[in-house]
Amino acid sequence: ADPTVGRKSAEDDSEKLYEALKEADMVFITAGMGGGTGTGAAPIIAEIAKDVGALTVAVVTKPFSFEGAKRRLLAEQGIAELVDKVDTLITIPNDRLLQVVEKKTSMVDAFRIVDDVLRQGVQGISDLITVPGLINLDFADVKTIMTNAGSALMGIGHGSGESRAADAARQAIMSPLLEQSIDGARGVLFTITGGPDLTLFEVNEAAEIIHAAADPEANIIFGAVIDERMGGEVKISVIATAFEQARAVRRLEGPMYKRQAPSVEHRVAPATAIAPAPATPPQPRAEETKKYAADDLEVPSFLRRR
């Protein structure tokens, strides 16, 4: 594995990459770091994406420990270079997957799970923008949290049963895939997805759990999506950013630092919603969402406090 080979390949095709990315509003880069292609090419692709003005998000994995010290070192070097060239970098250590797979899982299936985690990371963010919801997020919301955010954490939780929303929220913020807690994040973007039976109490309960884990002055933006395919399950996706900013504020303010209620922004969709459009063309395809009676909705407590 030689990153210089991947780098040279990307540099040789830089004009083609530019043509492919020049109309993009947002670019996702996924790679397994430590090898030649991802480690070498990802920073070049990210640089081009930033040059065309796209919001650039990388979701990458670190190699398993059994892949050796050399591959781990190459991955760390590649990640250090990549973080300076993207808006947001989400890193998932493959070793963490050992905590979520069965002992009898084959090597082939283990690497397939790695690929699926990367897919979930990208889909979790893109769905925030493209899937119309009861409480909508748009491209500007995502840019607010993710532009020049640096390293970020991603958590995905699922829940079912009586405490499904709370369980999904706790699972998302304490996911075994996270290298650290989201405690202290000053930027949080999360969405809750459930079936038509998702209640406002459940949304409020999940939001309170996530708010409590973030920095007290965090900018928190959330969305809610009704998906009939979810059945009785609830899924919560969380992106947490701006950890360095939070630590810097604490160092400056010292013991006088006081907790305050987090800043929460939301977008409430009308009865018939259109899929949120990016800040610049192209716009996502418009879709209709399920209509809800006004009596079914009320302002949750964490919004009433604003």
Secondary structure, DSSP 8 states (H G I E B T S, - for coil): --HHHHHHHHHHTHHHHHHHHTT-SEEEEEEETTSSHHHHHHHHHHHHHHHTT-EEEEEEEE--GGG-HHHHHHHHHHHHHHTTTSSEEEEEEGGGGGGTS-TT--HHHHHHHHHHHHHHHHHHHHHHHHS--SB---HHHHHHHHTT-EEEEEEEEEEESTTHHHHHHHHHHT-TT-SS--TT-SEEEEEEEE-TT--HHHHHHHHHHHHHHS-TT-EEEEEEEE-GGGTTEEEEEEEEE-HHHHHHHHHHHGGG------EEEE-B--SS------SSSS-----------GGG----HHHHT-
